[in-house]
Amino acid sequence: MTKRITVLLLVVFMVMLAACRSEGAEQSPVPSASEPPASGSPIDGEPSDTPGTTPEESPVVTGPDYIFADINDNFFEKEYSLEGANEKITGELYIAVPEITISEYQENADMINEYFENMKEKYREGFEYELTLVAEDEELYGHSANRFMDLSFSTEYNKDGIVSFMITVVSYQGGAHDNIAIMSETFDLSNGTRITADNLFTVSEEEYTTRIKQYILAEMDKNVEKGDAMYFDNYHELLDATYDKEAFVLTEDSLHVYFQVYDLAPFAAGLIQFDIPYEYLKDILNPQYGLIE
C-alpha cells in the first residue's frame, strides 16, 4: 500500500515541483499540456516616435506610444482540515496566476489566461490530493502533518504586447525547511505565442548559450574573488550541468537568468540569479521584440 501511494504521489507532483537535481534541488514545475505554442516568425514593426508641434515653436518629438497590458491576479485561496489516523491534517493553499487584459490582442490574451487557469487548477488538485494521501497514511511522510503551498507571480516586463512573468512556488511538505522552485513564462500577445530562447536570439543555440554562460561565469568568478558568494566549489562544472536556456525573464534593460535552489550553491545561498544587460547581447538579440532601442 505504501509503495503504491508513493508512486501516485510522485506522478502528481511531476506537474508541480520537479525532482531535486542534487542535494534535494528542485527544477521548474511542468506547466499544463494545453499551453500556447512557441513563437514562430517574429512580429514586424516597432513603435515609432510621434512628432508634435506647438504654435510658433520648433517641433517637439515625443517618445514611443507604448501599449501596456493590464495584469491582475487570478487567485485561489483556501485552508484545509482533514481527520487523519493519528492527528488532524491541515493545509494552507494560495495560488495567484496572471490574468491579462489588453484590448488590442484580447483574443490571444484569453487563450493565455486559459493556460494559466489550467495551471492554477493543476496545482490545486495536486495539493488537495497530497493532503488526502497524508490523511490516509501519516507514517508515509513523518515530520509534521501540516502542509502549505504559495504560488505567486511577478510581472517583470510589459510593453507593446510582450509580457514576461516570474513564477515562484514555495511549499512545505515536512522536513527542515520550505521547498522553493521558480519558473517563468514570456509571451507575445500580438500572436498568442510563447517567446523561447530560440526566438529571442538570431544566432544558434550553441552561440547564444556560450555568450550567456561566459557572462555568468565571469560574474561568479568576481563574486568569489570579493568573498560575496556561497557557490559550491565545482561551480564551473555545475553551471554547465544546470543551465537551462528557458530559465529567463525579460526586464526593462536586461535578460534575467535564474537557477534553482541547490543548482550552484547550498540552500542558505537562496536563489542564484544574474542580470545580463541587453547591451551585452544586442548583436544577437532579435530586433523584432524591441528590447534594444
C-alpha positions in Angstrom: 0.0 0.0 0.0 2.8 2.4 0.9 4.6 1.7 -2.3 1.5 2.4 -4.4 0.8 5.7 -2.6 4.4 6.8 -3.1 4.2 6.2 -6.8 0.9 8.0 -7.1 2.3 11.0 -5.2 5.4 11.2 -7.4 3.2 11.2 -10.6 1.0 14.1 -9.3 4.0 16.2 -8.4 5.6 15.9 -11.8 3.3 18.8 -12.8 4.2 20.8 -9.6 7.7 20.7 -8.3 10.2 18.6 -10.3 12.6 16.2 -8.6 15.7 17.6 -6.9 18.9 17.8 -9.1 21.5 17.5 -6.4 21.2 17.5 -2.6 17.4 17.9 -3.0 17.3 20.6 -5.7 14.0 21.3 -7.4 13.6 22.0 -11.0 10.8 24.1 -12.5 7.4 22.6 -12.4 6.0 21.3 -15.7 3.1 23.5 -16.9 -0.2 22.4 -18.5 -0.1 20.4 -21.7 -2.6 22.9 -23.2 -0.1 25.7 -23.5 0.3 28.4 -26.1 2.7 27.5 -28.9 6.3 28.7 -29.1 6.7 31.8 -31.3 7.4 31.3 -34.9 8.3 34.2 -37.1 8.9 37.5 -35.3 6.3 40.2 -35.5 7.3 43.0 -37.9 7.2 46.6 -36.8 8.2 48.6 -33.8 6.6 51.7 -32.2 7.7 54.9 -33.9 8.2 58.3 -32.5 5.1 60.6 -32.7 6.1 64.2 -33.5 4.1 67.1 -32.2 4.2 70.8 -32.6 3.4 73.9 -30.6 2.5 77.2 -32.1 5.4 79.3 -33.3 7.9 76.9 -31.7 10.2 74.2 -33.1 8.7 70.7 -33.5 8.8 68.7 -30.3 9.5 64.9 -30.7 7.8 62.7 -28.1 8.7 59.1 -27.1 7.1 56.0 -28.5 3.4 55.5 -27.7 3.7 52.1 -26.0 0.9 49.6 -25.4 0.6 48.1 -21.9 -1.5 45.2 -20.8 -3.5 45.2 -17.5 -2.2 42.4 -15.4 -4.4 41.2 -12.4 -4.4 38.3 -10.0 -6.5 35.2 -10.8 -6.2 33.6 -7.4 -7.5 30.7 -5.3 -7.1 30.6 -1.5 -8.3 28.0 0.9 -7.5 26.5 4.3 -8.0 22.7 4.7 -8.6 20.4 7.7 -8.8 16.6 7.4 -9.0 14.0 10.1 -6.0 11.7 9.9 -5.5 8.4 11.7 -3.4 9.9 14.5 -3.9 13.7 14.2 -5.6 16.4 12.3 -4.1 17.2 8.8 -4.1 20.9 8.0 -3.2 22.7 4.8 -3.0 26.3 3.6 -3.1 27.0 -0.2 -2.7 30.2 -2.1 -2.3 30.3 -5.9 -2.2 33.5 -7.9 -1.6 33.4 -11.7 -1.8 36.3 -14.2 -5.0 37.4 -15.8 -4.3 39.6 -18.8 -6.5 42.3 -20.3 -5.4 44.1 -23.5 -7.9 45.4 -25.9 -5.6 45.2 -28.9 -5.0 41.5 -28.5 -7.7 40.2 -26.2 -8.5 37.0 -28.1 -4.9 35.9 -27.8 -4.7 37.1 -24.2 -7.8 35.0 -23.4 -6.0 31.9 -24.7 -3.1 32.6 -22.4 -5.4 33.3 -19.5 -6.9 29.8 -20.0 -3.4 28.3 -19.9 -2.8 30.0 -16.6 -6.2 28.9 -15.3 -5.3 25.3 -16.1 -2.0 25.7 -14.3 -3.9 27.0 -11.2 -6.2 24.1 -11.3 -3.4 21.5 -11.6 -1.6 22.9 -8.6 -4.9 23.0 -6.6 -5.7 19.4 -7.4 -2.2 18.2 -6.7 -2.1 19.9 -3.3 -5.5 18.5 -2.3 -4.5 15.0 -3.5 -1.4 15.1 -1.3 -3.4 16.1 1.8 -5.7 13.1 1.1 -2.7 10.8 1.0 -1.2 12.2 4.2 -4.5 11.7 5.9 -4.7 8.0 4.7 -1.1 7.2 5.7 0.6 9.7 8.0 3.6 7.3 8.6 4.4 7.6 4.9 5.5 11.2 5.4 6.7 11.6 9.0 7.5 15.1 10.3 4.6 17.5 10.6 1.2 16.8 9.1 0.8 20.4 8.2 1.2 21.4 4.6 1.2 24.7 2.7 1.8 26.0 -0.8 2.1 29.5 -2.1 2.3 30.0 -5.9 2.7 33.7 -6.9 4.0 35.7 -9.8 5.6 39.0 -10.6 5.4 40.9 -13.9 8.9 41.6 -15.0 8.2 43.1 -18.4 5.0 44.5 -20.0 5.4 46.6 -23.2 3.9 46.5 -26.7 2.2 43.2 -26.2 5.3 41.4 -24.8 4.8 40.2 -21.2 7.2 38.3 -19.1 6.4 36.7 -15.7 8.5 35.1 -12.9 6.5 32.5 -11.0 7.6 31.3 -7.5 6.4 28.2 -5.8 7.0 27.9 -2.0 5.8 24.8 -0.3 6.2 22.8 2.9 5.9 19.0 2.8 7.7 18.2 6.0 11.4 18.5 6.6 13.9 21.0 7.8 12.8 23.9 5.6 10.5 25.0 2.8 10.9 23.9 -0.8 11.3 26.7 -3.4 11.1 26.4 -7.1 10.9 29.1 -9.8 9.7 29.1 -13.4 8.9 31.8 -16.0 6.7 32.5 -18.9 7.2 35.1 -21.7 4.5 35.7 -24.3 3.9 37.8 -27.5 0.3 38.8 -27.1 0.1 40.0 -30.7 0.1 36.4 -31.9 -0.6 34.5 -28.7 2.7 32.6 -28.7 5.4 31.9 -26.1 8.8 33.5 -26.7 11.5 31.0 -26.3 15.3 31.4 -26.2 15.5 30.3 -29.8 13.1 33.0 -30.8 14.8 35.7 -28.7 18.1 35.3 -30.4 19.1 35.5 -34.1 22.0 33.0 -33.7 22.3 29.3 -33.0 21.6 27.8 -29.6 25.3 27.0 -29.2 26.3 30.6 -29.9 23.9 32.4 -27.6 24.3 29.8 -24.8 28.1 30.3 -25.0 27.7 34.1 -24.7 25.3 33.8 -21.7 27.5 31.3 -19.9 30.6 33.4 -20.4 28.9 36.4 -18.8 27.5 34.3 -15.9 30.9 32.6 -15.2 32.7 36.0 -15.2 30.2 37.3 -12.6 30.6 34.2 -10.5 34.3 34.5 -10.5 34.1 38.2 -9.5 31.8 37.3 -6.6 34.1 34.6 -5.4 37.1 36.9 -5.5 35.2 39.5 -3.4 34.1 36.9 -1.0 30.4 37.6 -1.7 29.4 34.1 -2.9 28.5 30.8 -1.3 28.8 28.7 -4.5 29.8 25.0 -4.5 33.5 24.5 -5.1 32.8 23.0 -8.5 30.5 25.8 -9.7 32.2 25.9 -13.1 31.0 22.3 -13.9 27.7 22.9 -12.2 27.0 25.9 -14.4 27.2 23.6 -17.5 25.2 20.9 -15.9 22.3 23.0 -14.6 22.0 25.9 -17.1 18.5 25.9 -18.6 18.1 28.0 -21.7 14.5 28.7 -21.0 15.1 29.8 -17.4 14.9 33.5 -18.1 12.6 36.5 -17.9 12.8 39.8 -19.7 13.2 43.0 -17.8 13.4 46.6 -18.9 17.2 46.6 -19.6 18.4 43.1 -19.1 17.9 39.4 -19.6 17.3 37.9 -16.1 18.7 34.3 -15.9 17.9 32.2 -12.8 18.9 28.9 -11.3 17.0 26.6 -8.9 18.0 26.2 -5.3 20.9 23.8 -4.9 21.9 24.1 -8.6 25.0 26.2 -7.8 25.0 26.8 -4.1 23.7 25.5 -0.8 20.1 26.2 0.3 21.3 29.1 2.6 22.5 31.0 -0.5 19.0 31.3 -1.8 18.1 31.7 -5.5 21.1 32.4 -7.7 20.2 34.9 -10.4 22.0 37.1 -12.9 21.0 40.2 -14.9 22.7 40.2 -18.4 22.4 43.7 -19.9 20.8 43.8 -23.4 23.7 46.0 -24.4 26.0 42.9 -24.0 23.6 40.8 -26.1 22.5 43.5 -28.6 24.3 42.0 -31.6 22.5 38.6 -31.2 19.0 39.8 -29.9 16.1 39.6 -32.2 15.3 43.2 -33.0 11.6 42.5 -33.7 10.9 42.4 -29.9 12.1 46.0 -29.4 14.4 45.3 -26.4 17.1 47.5 -27.9 16.0 51.0 -28.8 
